[in-house]
Amino acid sequence: MTKSEAASKSPSELIDGRIADLGDWRGETLSLLRGLIKEADPEVVEEWKWRGVPTWYHDGMLCTGESYKAIVKVTFAKGAKLDDPAKLFNSSLEGNIRRAIDFHEGDAVNEAAFKALVRAAVDLNQSKA
């Protein structure tokens, strides 16, 4: 996709394109996670940042959804401040702000716990708004 083609598309259309372009388990996983984010927060705003990173906002950044060769990584902008009783966070644990979840091919997604993290991120943002 050229720069001008990207500029004429909405962030949601660009994310749709990324999911389609992946064309494998990573696209399926990113699509599932995106759907869960929207279910958890119907008012979420999708953005396309940093030359191709799906990003979700509600009164501030909630999380990003990056795709790599072997993982789909969801990074919560303020994850270190979120309760994670289901222990979903498994990456970027050393920092004092962000936390991430790396999903590998074949990983089951704990949908209820993931949506609870998204809702907690929204609540945190709204408490600071």
C-alpha positions in Angstrom: 0.0 0.0 0.0 1.3 3.4 -0.9 1.5 6.3 1.5 -1.3 8.1 -0.4 -3.5 5.0 -0.3 -3.0 4.7 3.4 -3.8 8.3 3.9 -7.1 7.9 2.2 -8.2 5.0 4.5 -9.6 5.2 8.0 -7.7 3.6 10.9 -10.3 0.8 11.0 -9.9 0.1 7.3 -6.1 0.0 7.7 -6.5 -2.5 10.6 -8.9 -4.6 8.4 -6.2 -4.6 5.8 -3.5 -5.7 8.2 -5.6 -8.6 9.4 -6.3 -9.6 5.8 -2.6 -9.2 4.8 -1.4 -11.5 7.6 -3.6 -14.2 6.2 -2.7 -16.8 8.9 -3.2 -17.5 12.6 -1.8 -14.0 13.4 -4.6 -12.3 11.4 -7.2 -14.6 13.1 -5.7 -13.8 16.5 -5.5 -10.1 15.9 -9.1 -10.1 14.6 -10.3 -12.0 17.7 -8.5 -9.7 20.1 -9.8 -6.6 18.3 -13.3 -8.0 18.6 -12.9 -8.6 22.3 -11.6 -5.0 22.8 -14.7 -3.7 21.0 -16.9 -5.9 23.1 -15.3 -4.8 26.3 -15.5 -1.1 25.3 -18.0 -0.3 22.5 -16.8 3.3 22.6 -13.2 2.4 21.9 -11.5 4.5 19.1 -9.1 2.7 16.7 -6.0 4.5 15.5 -3.2 3.5 13.1 0.2 4.6 14.7 3.9 4.3 14.1 3.7 3.2 10.4 1.3 0.4 11.0 0.4 -0.4 14.6 -3.3 -0.9 15.5 -3.9 1.2 18.6 -7.0 1.5 20.7 -8.0 4.6 22.8 -10.6 5.6 25.3 -9.7 8.8 27.3 -6.1 7.9 26.5 -4.2 5.0 25.0 -5.5 1.5 26.1 -3.3 -0.9 24.1 -1.6 -1.7 20.8 -1.8 -4.8 18.7 1.5 -5.7 17.0 2.1 -8.7 14.8 5.5 -10.4 14.5 6.6 -13.6 12.8 6.0 -15.8 15.8 3.7 -13.7 18.1 0.8 -11.3 18.3 1.7 -8.9 21.0 -0.9 -6.8 22.9 0.8 -4.1 24.9 -1.3 -2.2 27.5 0.0 1.3 27.9 -0.5 1.4 31.6 -0.5 -2.3 32.2 1.7 -2.2 35.3 -1.2 -0.4 37.1 -3.8 -3.0 36.2 -4.8 -5.9 38.3 -4.2 -9.1 36.4 -5.7 -11.9 38.5 -5.7 -14.4 35.5 -2.0 -13.7 35.0 -2.4 -12.9 31.3 0.6 -10.5 31.2 3.6 -12.6 30.1 5.9 -10.0 28.4 7.4 -6.6 29.2 7.1 -7.4 32.9 10.3 -5.6 34.0 9.0 -2.0 33.3 7.0 0.1 35.6 4.4 1.3 33.1 3.6 -1.1 30.2 2.7 -4.7 30.3 2.2 -7.0 27.3 0.6 -10.3 26.4 2.4 -12.4 23.8 0.1 -14.8 21.9 1.7 -17.7 20.1 0.1 -19.9 17.4 -2.3 -22.3 19.1 -2.6 -20.3 22.3 -6.1 -20.2 23.8 -7.4 -16.7 24.6 -9.0 -16.3 28.0 -11.7 -14.0 26.6 -13.3 -13.0 29.8 -10.0 -12.1 31.5 -8.8 -10.2 28.4 -12.0 -8.2 28.3 -11.7 -7.5 32.1 -8.2 -6.1 31.4 -9.5 -3.8 28.7 -12.3 -2.6 30.9 -9.8 -2.0 33.7 -7.6 0.0 31.3 -10.6 2.1 30.4 -11.5 2.7 34.0 -7.9 3.7 34.8 -7.9 6.2 31.9 -11.3 7.6 33.0 -10.1 8.0 36.6 -7.3 10.2 35.3 -9.3 12.1 32.6 
